[in-house]
Amino acid sequence: MTVTSGNPSSGGGHGGSTGAGDTGSHGHSNPAMAAYFAQRQAVTERMMEYYAAGICGLMALFVVLHWTRWLWAKAEGSNRTAGVLELPFVACSRLLRNLLIRKITGFKSAGHAIVVTTYVAINAAITFTNVDTKSLGSLAHRFGWASLVNLVLVVFLALKNTPLAFLTAYSYERLNCLHRIAGYTVFGAMVTHAALYTAFFNSQGRLLAIYADRGQIAAIVAGFAFLSVIFSAVFLRRLRYELFYVTHISSWVVAVVAVGFHQPVFANKTLLVTLIAASTWFSDRVIRAGRILYYSANNEATLHPLPEGGTKVVMKKVPARAEPGKHCFVWIPAIRQFETHPFTIHRSSPVEFTVKARNGFTSDLHKYAAAHPGATVRASIDGPYGTFPDPMDFDKIVLIAGGGGATFTFGLAVNVLERMDQDSPKDIVFIWAVKNHENLSWFREQLDLLRAHPHSPRVNVSLYVTRTSLSESDLLNRSGHRGPAVGSDSSSEGTDSPPLSPAVSDPEKNGGTHIPASSLRWPCLSRGDVEKELECSALETRVERVHGAALEKKDATSTTIAATAAHGTAHAFFEYAVMAGRPDAASLIRDAVGSTPRNGRVLVAACGPDGLMRVVQDTTARLIVGDGPAVELHCEQFGW
């Protein structure tokens, strides 16, 4: 049905007000006009109900798919070959996943592109269906409502304590890309709404009178506040995170308050929708503040400076449900009184974080730790957050990290080792690449655990330094080894790990083996969410091909010699072979999956710069086939 009116000036009535709202604001006391506005409002509300049904249906689809896959994996078991009747289903589902998780330019994946396209289609349908497209006022009214209902979705996707983390295994950081797209939609619909009404009232010669109204002044304030929100997200987020955060949140608060004053009448339900959005956001903030307050009692953080701008933070209290691989927002008032920042847990008892200094908070944190090594400061924590597949459901876990992304992969490796027993052996392939040799000392304790754990024969560790400016002899002296590089047999015995404590890196970068930076950099792709992504992408890294698990000493030695010839001088660190040169991440993943039986399950988890993540994502997608092992991919993605 298309709503029309016999009155040539119909289609006004700013904001969809009915009855007294229109009469008071615009002087429409004509009963026919009031009836027209009431009918238009009823049609618009019905279209918004369709919007809600479409969005909820999209979410429900992901809920059903998630729990169906979860139940299938539990019923299938770890080492059971699919039956004849199950093969078509397995083949179809794997083919679908093979296509959906591949990277597409401009999107996280093909699946992400489909979700965004569906979302845009839903918005287009509710905006242009059952509306008088010849009336500027009617179109403006519909765009205003489209902006308003999308505002609720923007808030929902931004919740740190989102119910989708449980229902779909998508935590807030993985929803952040959709949050930004919904935000752009709100702003685009809002600008269109304002432009159409401006043109409409200007054509009637009523523009100055309309914009002198207090409600329209509030609309102008809301418009500029939303412009500030978008500007901070597009530009400031990449330049100065802390300035972005303050601007983004303060502008959002101003915008929502102004929207409430723009349409302060409950009768047309716009104020009700605004209050739903505001109260949802406020409730999430109250929950987070409550956690900070609860864990601040008798809580402290011990700070240790690390080489190359790193800082180790050890918390006194352990939050409930904390486990390695998840992340928490840390509050240290000695550094920032009114800010919390997210970092990944790589040890849960006690809770430890390793932070790479960039600028702002992380830089000041490192300066404080360097000036006061081992200092204990007041602190609190909010979390944990984050979701990832349970590694205990898989036979082989391939962990790939670049630079600071090792905070996630070390956490996941420790998670597996802490839960592994003789009845549930898992093979772990652990690859870590860093820019500088000094960064390897950040995780001495974790490397020692991977080497000395009773299940270490099932752990294959490979370390790589992609940009070495020290001489080979210096590298060997630093690691306490001389002579030929040691093979990467993780079952070899060694001494206890030295404590992870402050170390001074050599300020001189002269001579020795040098790998050209141009041959080591991952391609620079579009950045994701900044605050936690900086933790992962602070060091541009590479991943070297790893050769199976539990190699015999002779094979390990020949492998090291071959790799040395291909990639440059190898050296040793903490009884691990460390290779210099550009690795082959695609071959690494193919070999790990190819060496797994068809009835086995493989988890490929990665965290690092965008170039690395794209290689991991595309390579793993191609390995999800019907006649191979079950392969699951998890790319750790951070938001704020």
SULUR-V564559 format. One record per pair of residues at least 6 apart in sequence whose C-alpha atoms are under 8 Angstrom apart, sorted by sequence separation. I is the first residue (numbers start at 1). GAP is how many residues later the second one is. If there is no record, write none. Layout:
i->[I:I]
gap->[GAP:GAP]
This chain:
i->[5:22:23:28:76:103:104:107:132:133:156:164:165:201:210:211:237:264:265:266:305:306:331:333:345:346:347:356:357:369:391:400:420:434:450:476:564:571:572:596:607:624:22:102:103:131:132:164:165:236:237:263:264:304:305:332:345:346:355:401:570:571:606:624:14:82:101:102:131:236:237:263:303:304:331:332:345:346:357:401:451:570:571:623:13:100:101:104:162:198:201:303:304:331:344:357:400:450:473:570:593:100:101:162:303:330:331:343:344:399:560:569:570:606:99:100:128:131:160:161:233:260:302:303:329:330:343:450:568:569:620:22:100:127:160:232:301:302:329:330:343:547:567:568:621:13:159:232:301:302:328:329:330:567:568:620:158:260:301:302:328:329:399:567:13:19:127:157:232:233:259:260:300:301:327:328:413:564:567:589:18:127:232:299:300:327:328:563:564:604:617:158:299:300:327:328:413:560:19:157:158:229:230:256:299:326:327:522:617:18:19:127:157:228:229:325:326:521:522:17:18:126:228:229:324:325:521:522:16:157:158:324:325:391:409:520:521:157:229:256:295:323:324:520:613:10:18:123:228:229:322:324:13:16:17:155:295:323:324:392:16:154:226:323:336:391:7:11:153:154:225:226:322:335:406:462:225:392:461:585:589:602:604:154:392:437:460:461:601:602:603:604:605:606:607:153:154:225:226:322:335:397:399:403:430:436:460:461:586:590:598:599:600:601:602:603:604:605:606:607:225:318:335:395:396:397:398:399:400:401:402:403:428:429:430:431:432:433:434:435:436:460:585:586:589:590:593:598:599:600:601:602:603:604:605:606:607:5:151:224:301:318:395:396:397:398:399:400:401:402:403:427:428:429:430:431:432:433:434:435:436:437:459:585:589:597:598:599:601:603:605:150:151:191:222:223:318:392:394:395:396:397:398:399:400:401:402:403:414:426:427:428:429:430:431:432:433:434:435:436:457:458:597:598:150:190:222:317:318:335:396:425:431:433:434:435:457:586:590:596:221:222:316:317:392:456:457:150:151:222:315:316:456:544:3:150:222:314:315:403:410:414:417:593:3:221:222:314:315:147:148:314:417:437:452:544:545:593:147:187:219:292:313:314:451:452:470:471:543:544:545:146:147:187:218:219:312:313:450:451:469:470:471:472:542:543:544:545:147:218:312:313:451:452:469:470:471:472:542:543:544:547:147:219:312:313:451:452:469:470:471:543:545:546:146:147:187:218:219:311:312:334:469:470:542:545:548:218:310:311:334:469:470:544:547:548:144:217:310:311:332:333:468:469:143:144:184:215:216:310:311:332:333:468:469:143:183:215:309:310:332:467:468:548:214:215:309:331:332:356:448:467:143:144:330:331:355:448:466:467:143:330:331:467:142:330:140:141:329:330:445:140:328:329:354:444:445:467:139:140:309:311:328:329:353:444:445:466:140:311:328:329:444:445:513:140:310:327:328:444:513:139:140:309:327:328:443:311:326:327:442:137:326:327:441:491:136:137:326:490:136:305:322:323:326:346:489:520:116:319:322:345:346:489:520:136:137:321:344:345:346:488:489:519:55:136:305:315:319:320:344:346:347:489:116:304:305:319:346:515:303:304:345:346:487:515:55:344:347:438:489:541:54:305:346:488:540:541:304:487:540:543:303:304:487:539:542:51:303:304:486:536:537:541:51:302:303:536:537:302:303:487:536:537:302:303:51:301:302:466:485:50:300:301:466:300:301:48:300:301:464:47:299:300:464:299:300:464:299:463:494:47:296:325:326:462:296:325:527:296:324:325:462:526:295:296:325:326:485:486:525:295:324:325:485:486:490:524:525:43:293:295:324:325:484:485:488:489:522:523:524:292:323:324:354:460:488:522:523:292:460:486:487:488:522:291:292:324:325:459:460:486:487:522:291:324:458:459:481:486:291:323:457:458:481:485:289:457:479:480:485:288:479:480:481:476:478:479:475:476:48:472:475:476:44:48:472:44:48:66:67:66:66:63:435:533:63:434:435:533:62:434:435:532:533:434:531:532:433:434:529:530:531:532:433:528:529:530:531:433:528:529:530:432:433:528:529:431:468:431:463:465:467:462:463:464:465:466:467:431:461:462:463:464:465:466:462:463:464:465:466:429:464:242:241:429:240:429:152:148:152:155:159:427:14:161:11:13:149:152:156:160:10:11:12:16:145:148:152:155:156:159:11:12:15:148:151:155:448:3:10:11:14:2:3:4:1:2:3:15:373:2:15:308:405:406:444:307:308:404:405:307:310:370:404:405:403:404:440:307:402:403:404:306:307:402:403:404:306:403:402:403:402:403:402:402:402:401:400:429:358:356:355:358:356:14:26:25:12:25:12:342:343:341:342:398:343:398:306:307:305:306:307:409:304:305:306:307:308:409:304:305:306:307:409:408:396:405:406:405:406:405:396:398:400:404:395:396:397:398:399:400:401:402:403:394:395:396:397:398:399:400:401:402:394:395:396:397:398:399:400:401:402:393:394:397:394:402:391:173:171:172:171:171:170:169:169:165:165:160:41:408:21:389:388:15:18:17:18:17:16:241:241:238:237:342:78:78:78:176:173:174:176:173:174:173:174:173:172:173:103:103:102:103:101:102:81:82:101:81:80:102:79:101:78:79:78:99:78:98:97:98:98:98:97:98:95:94:95:94:95:94:91:92:91:90:91:87]
gap->[6:6:6:6:6:6:6:6:6:6:6:6:6:6:6:6:6:6:6:6:6:6:6:6:6:6:6:6:6:6:6:6:6:6:6:6:6:6:6:6:6:6:7:7:7:7:7:7:7:7:7:7:7:7:7:7:7:7:7:7:7:7:7:7:8:8:8:8:8:8:8:8:8:8:8:8:8:8:8:8:8:8:8:8:9:9:9:9:9:9:9:9:9:9:9:9:9:9:9:9:9:10:10:10:10:10:10:10:10:10:10:10:10:10:11:11:11:11:11:11:11:11:11:11:11:11:11:11:11:11:11:12:12:12:12:12:12:12:12:12:12:12:12:12:12:13:13:13:13:13:13:13:13:13:13:13:14:14:14:14:14:14:14:14:15:15:15:15:15:15:15:15:15:15:15:15:15:15:15:15:16:16:16:16:16:16:16:16:16:16:16:17:17:17:17:17:17:17:18:18:18:18:18:18:18:18:18:18:18:19:19:19:19:19:19:19:19:19:19:20:20:20:20:20:20:20:20:20:21:21:21:21:21:21:21:21:21:22:22:22:22:22:22:22:22:23:23:23:23:23:23:23:24:24:24:24:24:24:24:24:25:25:25:25:25:25:26:26:26:26:26:26:26:26:26:26:27:27:27:27:27:27:27:28:28:28:28:28:28:28:28:28:28:28:28:29:29:29:29:29:29:29:29:29:29:29:29:29:29:29:29:29:29:29:29:29:29:29:29:29:30:30:30:30:30:30:30:30:30:30:30:30:30:30:30:30:30:30:30:30:30:30:30:30:30:30:30:30:30:30:30:30:30:30:30:30:30:31:31:31:31:31:31:31:31:31:31:31:31:31:31:31:31:31:31:31:31:31:31:31:31:31:31:31:31:31:31:31:31:31:31:32:32:32:32:32:32:32:32:32:32:32:32:32:32:32:32:32:32:32:32:32:32:32:32:32:32:32:32:32:32:32:32:32:33:33:33:33:33:33:33:33:33:33:33:33:33:33:33:33:34:34:34:34:34:34:34:35:35:35:35:35:35:35:36:36:36:36:36:36:36:36:36:36:37:37:37:37:37:38:38:38:38:38:38:38:38:38:39:39:39:39:39:39:39:39:39:39:39:39:39:40:40:40:40:40:40:40:40:40:40:40:40:40:40:40:40:40:41:41:41:41:41:41:41:41:41:41:41:41:41:41:42:42:42:42:42:42:42:42:42:42:42:42:43:43:43:43:43:43:43:43:43:43:43:43:43:44:44:44:44:44:44:44:44:44:45:45:45:45:45:45:45:45:46:46:46:46:46:46:46:46:46:46:46:47:47:47:47:47:47:47:47:47:48:48:48:48:48:48:48:48:49:49:49:49:49:49:49:49:50:50:50:50:51:51:52:52:52:52:52:53:53:53:53:53:53:53:54:54:54:54:54:54:54:54:54:54:55:55:55:55:55:55:55:56:56:56:56:56:56:57:57:57:57:57:57:58:58:58:58:59:59:59:59:59:60:60:60:60:61:61:61:61:61:61:61:61:62:62:62:62:62:62:62:63:63:63:63:63:63:63:63:63:64:64:64:64:64:64:64:64:64:64:65:65:65:65:65:65:66:66:66:66:66:66:67:67:67:67:67:67:68:68:68:68:68:68:69:69:69:69:70:70:70:70:70:71:71:71:71:71:71:71:72:72:72:72:72:73:73:73:73:73:74:74:75:75:75:75:75:76:76:76:76:77:77:78:78:78:78:79:79:79:79:80:80:80:81:81:81:82:82:82:82:82:83:83:83:84:84:84:84:84:85:85:85:85:85:85:85:86:86:86:86:86:86:86:86:87:87:87:87:87:87:87:87:87:87:87:87:88:88:88:88:88:88:88:88:89:89:89:89:89:89:90:90:90:90:90:90:90:90:90:91:91:91:91:91:91:92:92:92:92:92:92:93:93:93:93:93:94:94:94:94:95:95:95:96:96:97:97:97:97:98:98:99:101:101:101:101:102:103:104:104:104:105:105:105:105:106:106:106:106:106:107:107:107:108:108:108:108:108:108:109:109:109:109:109:110:110:110:110:111:111:111:111:112:112:113:113:113:113:114:114:114:114:114:114:115:115:115:115:115:115:115:116:116:116:116:116:117:117:118:119:119:120:120:121:122:122:122:122:122:123:123:124:124:124:124:124:124:125:125:125:125:125:125:125:125:125:125:126:126:126:126:126:126:126:127:127:127:127:128:128:128:129:129:129:129:129:130:130:130:130:130:130:131:131:131:131:132:132:132:132:132:133:133:133:134:134:134:134:135:135:135:135:135:136:136:137:137:138:138:139:140:141:142:143:163:176:179:180:180:182:183:184:185:188:188:189:189:189:190:190:191:192:194:195:195:196:196:196:196:197:197:197:197:197:197:198:198:198:198:198:199:200:201:201:202:202:203:204:204:204:204:205:205:205:205:205:205:205:205:205:206:206:206:206:206:206:206:206:206:207:207:207:207:207:207:207:207:207:208:208:208:209:210:212:213:214:214:215:216:217:218:219:221:222:225:227:228:244:245:246:248:249:250:250:251:252:289:290:292:293:298:315:316:317:353:356:463:463:464:464:465:465:466:467:467:511:514:515:515:516:516:517:517:517:518:519:519:520:520:521:521:522:522:523:523:524:524:525:526:527:527:529:530:530:531:531:532:534:534:535:536:536:539]
